[in-house]
């Protein structure tokens, strides 16, 4: 039996093709899914952060709507003119979320969807954005700054900016991708942990208690309507409709548990890191099922954000 | 740029109020504000207390205290006690008067605490 010999160049070419065939799709599809879900999740979370001050104004005015005896005094001290939450601190969190979405997009690009030249330009821009964001957080955390929690973001942002900057100059994308995912594990995990805590603290707690306040205020006002039996049916219907909407809002916030989305985001990222560290069918399947769960939560959060928006426009 | 090493950041120990339990207190106040077992006056009082506690929560979110401020521990103990009282009150509304008194006490404890908060900005 004759022995078939393979030329070393042919062997190398075969290995390269095999690697490309096996590794690229293994990363490409899940990273694209991770990027899509992260983009949608960060957009939905942004809505909650951006509404913080507007929501407090709404509660303040509702108090006056249901109780005509209440006046609007000391205007400059009211939420109408003084934001209870520093807009700069909100803005920087929104920027952080956008950069997280950009980081996911960068990984997706690195997985092989863009021309190398454009890729380098994109990653350099992202590294620059992260550095600028880090500077903003540093300012907020300075002695004259307004946001002491911002210090938690400064370190990880600097590290990620370094990792991205390094990936931008790497020649081999698959290696750069693997390295970026693995090196990014610790700082990205820290950002997720801070975001989860921050989101629960500033958004979930205030929104849950705020929506219950709104509902209680409306119910209390309804219960105190003098001679309710003489109030025309249409007027009562209107009052009950407002109560129903407030109850819907409280129920949606309670059921959706918006803070869980950051947890799901962190878990999906962790599964991605696991795949980068050890690419095999088990880690790939585990990542795909985690991404599936992540996507379901993102859809639920997006739907909840839309429902809440609809309740406000009604 | 050279990445910063976050491990090198020294953390100054700061104390925080138990805002999770405070949110629970607020919720219990609002639930009591619609209780059929309470008089309209008591319901109004619970609603007003819930709103005042929520106002304290909003202020406390951006406040921090040095580790040696013992008033934070006292406030946390008070929050825990009031939360339990409110939960008990929901189960048995007989002790509402006591609860109202304790919530009022908690509000003044938190007001005093905020006076010694480290100013921001």
Boltz contact constraints between the chains, C-beta under 6 A:
constraints:
  - contact:
      token1: [A, 84]
      token2: [B, 58]
      max_distance: 6.0
  - contact:
      token1: [A, 131]
      token2: [B, 1]
      max_distance: 6.0
  - contact:
      token1: [A, 146]
      token2: [B, 120]
      max_distance: 6.0
  - contact:
      token1: [A, 146]
      token2: [B, 121]
      max_distance: 6.0
  - contact:
      token1: [A, 148]
      token2: [B, 64]
      max_distance: 6.0
  - contact:
      token1: [A, 155]
      token2: [B, 4]
      max_distance: 6.0
  - contact:
      token1: [A, 155]
      token2: [B, 6]
      max_distance: 6.0
  - contact:
      token1: [A, 155]
      token2: [B, 9]
      max_distance: 6.0
  - contact:
      token1: [A, 156]
      token2: [B, 6]
      max_distance: 6.0
  - contact:
      token1: [A, 158]
      token2: [B, 3]
      max_distance: 6.0
  - contact:
      token1: [A, 158]
      token2: [B, 4]
      max_distance: 6.0
  - contact:
      token1: [A, 159]
      token2: [B, 3]
      max_distance: 6.0
  - contact:
      token1: [A, 162]
      token2: [B, 3]
      max_distance: 6.0
  - contact:
      token1: [A, 205]
      token2: [B, 23]
      max_distance: 6.0
  - contact:
      token1: [A, 209]
      token2: [B, 23]
      max_distance: 6.0
  - contact:
      token1: [A, 209]
      token2: [B, 26]
      max_distance: 6.0
  - contact:
      token1: [A, 209]
      token2: [B, 54]
      max_distance: 6.0
  - contact:
      token1: [A, 212]
      token2: [B, 27]
      max_distance: 6.0
  - contact:
      token1: [A, 212]
      token2: [B, 30]
      max_distance: 6.0
  - contact:
      token1: [A, 216]
      token2: [B, 30]
      max_distance: 6.0
  - contact:
      token1: [A, 216]
      token2: [B, 33]
      max_distance: 6.0
  - contact:
      token1: [A, 216]
      token2: [B, 47]
      max_distance: 6.0
  - contact:
      token1: [A, 219]
      token2: [B, 34]
      max_distance: 6.0
  - contact:
      token1: [A, 220]
      token2: [B, 33]
      max_distance: 6.0
  - contact:
      token1: [A, 220]
      token2: [B, 47]
      max_distance: 6.0
